Amino acid sequence: MFTMGDHILGIQGHPEYTKDILSNLIDRLLSNGSIQSEFAEDAKSKLYKAEPDRKCLERICKKFLKREYMDGNI
């Protein structure tokens, strides 16, 4: 939960989503035409390289609450 002044943003994460589950989800999105193969390959190549960047998510949320999300910089 993030708050800034009168603004509140709540996000429900999904820690139960393992990398295998996400890989399967990418495969399903690719097979049903929701994403292109280049996007799927890129996503899967990054999936096993790192853990979630919690500080980046925090910056995104704070910028959203401050209405700075339009500047394109995270």
Buried (B, 14 or more C-beta within 10 A) or exposed (E): EBEEEEEEEEEEEEEEEEEEEBBEEBEEBBEEEEBEEEEBEEBBEEEEEEEEEEEEBEBBBBBBBEEBBEEEEE
